[in-house]
Amino acid sequence: MILSNASVILERSRRIVRQNLAVLEKWVESEPHLSFVKPEAGSTALVYYDYDIDSRTFCTDMIKKSGALVTPGDCFEEPKSMRIGYAYSDNTDDLQKGLDAISAYMRTLE
């Protein structure tokens, strides 16, 4: 059944990835302490920050203070970064809420 609808499923998935990547890119550009290399494929991105804090502490404190859950970049041998998955939902408001929670946490570091 899935194979007979593969083109529809793939197009939906691609649409979700494209629209959510646009939201992520706009957010990164709006945050002065963040940068990333825009992914050419996939549904995750490593987002780098310039705060003087290791990524495990950054991510652990962030989930406690804001509820935002991301993977520490140190898990991928990429210090001062976080891995953000951005294609879990076709509702960009959900993604934006998570990004806003990360922003709120980062304000506590300034």
CORTABEL-V134502 format. One record per backbone hydrogen bond with DSSP energy under -0.5 kcal/mol. CO is the residue of the C=O (numbers start at 1). NH is the residue of the N-H. E is the energy in kcal/mol with one decimal. If there is no record, write none. Layout:
{{CO | NH | E} {CO | NH | E}}
This chain:
{{1 | 5 | -0.7} {2 | 5 | -1.2} {3 | 6 | -1.1} {5 | 9 | -2.3} {6 | 10 | -3.0} {7 | 11 | -2.1} {8 | 12 | -2.1} {9 | 13 | -2.4} {10 | 14 | -2.8} {11 | 15 | -2.3} {12 | 16 | -2.3} {13 | 17 | -2.4} {14 | 18 | -2.7} {15 | 19 | -2.7} {16 | 20 | -2.4} {17 | 21 | -2.4} {18 | 22 | -1.8} {19 | 23 | -1.4} {20 | 24 | -2.6} {21 | 25 | -2.9} {22 | 26 | -2.2} {23 | 27 | -2.1} {24 | 28 | -2.7} {25 | 29 | -2.4} {26 | 30 | -1.2} {27 | 30 | -0.5} {27 | 31 | -0.9} {28 | 31 | -1.0} {30 | 32 | -0.6} {31 | 34 | -1.6} {33 | 50 | -1.1} {35 | 48 | -3.1} {36 | 38 | -0.7} {43 | 86 | -2.3} {43 | 87 | -0.6} {45 | 47 | -0.7} {45 | 84 | -2.9} {46 | 37 | -0.5} {46 | 48 | -0.5} {47 | 82 | -2.1} {48 | 35 | -1.9} {51 | 53 | -1.7} {54 | 58 | -2.6} {55 | 59 | -2.8} {56 | 60 | -2.5} {57 | 61 | -2.8} {58 | 62 | -2.1} {59 | 63 | -2.1} {60 | 64 | -1.6} {61 | 65 | -2.4} {62 | 66 | -3.2} {62 | 67 | -1.0} {62 | 68 | -0.6} {63 | 67 | -0.7} {68 | 70 | -0.6} {71 | 83 | -3.1} {72 | 75 | -1.5} {73 | 76 | -2.3} {73 | 78 | -2.3} {74 | 77 | -1.4} {80 | 49 | -2.2} {81 | 73 | -2.8} {82 | 47 | -3.0} {82 | 84 | -0.6} {83 | 71 | -1.9} {83 | 85 | -0.5} {84 | 45 | -2.0} {90 | 92 | -0.8} {91 | 94 | -1.2} {91 | 95 | -1.1} {92 | 96 | -2.7} {93 | 97 | -2.2} {94 | 98 | -1.7} {95 | 99 | -2.4} {96 | 100 | -2.7} {97 | 101 | -1.8} {98 | 102 | -1.8} {99 | 103 | -2.5} {100 | 104 | -2.4} {101 | 105 | -2.1} {102 | 106 | -2.5} {103 | 107 | -1.8} {104 | 108 | -0.8} {105 | 108 | -1.3} {106 | 109 | -1.5} {107 | 110 | -0.9}}
